Each structure stands twice: as structure tokens, then as C-alpha cells.
């Protein structure tokens, strides 16, 4: 599934600066940041939505969580960050290639994330 922008970024068809890369995922800055730090962790293997993941995706999903922690540490925000997965258009997912949002650099009290996409 390289037909999404994330698939094209992962394949190198669209150039992007990787903040992090390993054999399973990459991390890039979001082009429309919703916080001072807004990074996307994108698996190299495409899964459209979280609900589309299968039992054999379990290791990859766990790996994405660990990678998000590594990226947060690398960026110096590991003491306080929010990790978000949007599932489906109604939840604000605009690219149907599963990805995690790391947000940090400001407070996230209740109500401060209204309108997050």
C-alpha cells in the first residue's frame, strides 16, 4: 500500500527527513503541527487503520510504542508527551496508513486538545 503519502515517504518516492528510522518504522515531523513537538511514527508495513490490524501485527504494534518512546527521549520530551492514534475519518484520520502522533511541548489539560486532528 504505497498509494498513501506515508507509503510514498517510506518507499522514498517522496523525500522526507527521518528523525528516526529502524527496520520497522520511521518518524517524521508533522507538516501541520498541533503542538510545539508533533512527530509521526509510521510503520513501514502499511495497515490502513488500527482496527485493521491482525494478530500477526501484534509485534509491530508493540514496536511502534517502543519506537515512540525512543523518539520522545531523542527529542528531550520523554517526561511529558501525548501519544495518539486516530482510527477512521470520524476520529480525524486523514491518511489511511496507521501512524502514531507524538505531541509535546505544552500542557495537555482536559479541553486543550479540542479540535486535534
N, C-alpha and C positions, 0 to 999 in steps of 0.2 A: 504494500500500500504506500507507494511513493507519490501518490497523486495529491497529498496534502502538502501544505507549505513545510510542515515539520518533516515529512518524509523526504522532501527535496533538500532540506537543510542537512538531515542525517546522511543522505547519499552524496552530499557535496555539490548537488546541482545548483543550489542557492548558497552562496558563500555566507558564513556567519562566524563570528568569533566565539569559540568554545571557551567558557570559563572552566569547564571540567569535561573530561571525556574518559571513558573506560570502555571495555568490550561490550557493555550492555546499554549505555546511555550517554547522553551529552547534556550539558547545561549551558544556557544562553540567557542574556538579559532580555527581558520582555520589551518589545518595541513601544508598548503603551503602558508604562509602569503605573501601578496603583499605590505604590509606596516608594520611599527612597531606595530601598533594595527590593527588586522584583525580578526574580530569576525563574526560568522554566527548566525543569528536569524532564527530559524527553527520552523515552526508551527507543533504542534503535529498531526493535521489533515493534511493528505497528499493531496496536489494539485500539479500536475506534473509541470505545467508552469503557469506563471501569466495569460496568455491568456485562460487557462483552468478554471479559477475562474468563479464562477457564482454569481448571485445577492445575494444569501444567504451566500456567503463568504465575503460580504462587512464588516461586523463587525470584522471578523478575520483579514482581510487585514488592517483595521484601527488599530486594536490591535497590530499588528506586528510593525507598525510605532511607536506607543507609547512605546512599549517594547524596540525598538531600541534606542529611546531617553533615557529611563531609564538606559539601559546598557551603553550608552555613558557617562551618568552622573556618573554612578558607577565606570567607568574606568577613569574618570577625563578628558575626551576628548570632553565634550559636547560643548565647544566653537568652535570647528572646526573638523568636520568629514564628510566623504562622505558616502552616503547610496546608494547601488547598487543592482539592481535585474537583473540578466541575464535571458533572455527568449529565450530558444531554443539553440541548438548546435551552430548555426551560430553566436550567441551572446556570446558564451563561456560557456554556461550552461553545466556542466558535470554530475551533479546529478539531476535527474528529480523528485525532491521533492522541491517545491518552497522554497526559502530561501533568506534572505537579508544579504548583506555584509556590515559591518561597517568597514570603513578604516579610520585611523587617525595616527597622529604622524609624519607626514611630509607634505610638501606642495603638493598641487594638482593643480598646474597651468596647463593650457592647454598643452597637449603633454606629461605631466609627467605620464599619465596613459596608454600610448600606450602599448598594449600587455597584459593589465589586463585580467585575467581570473578568 
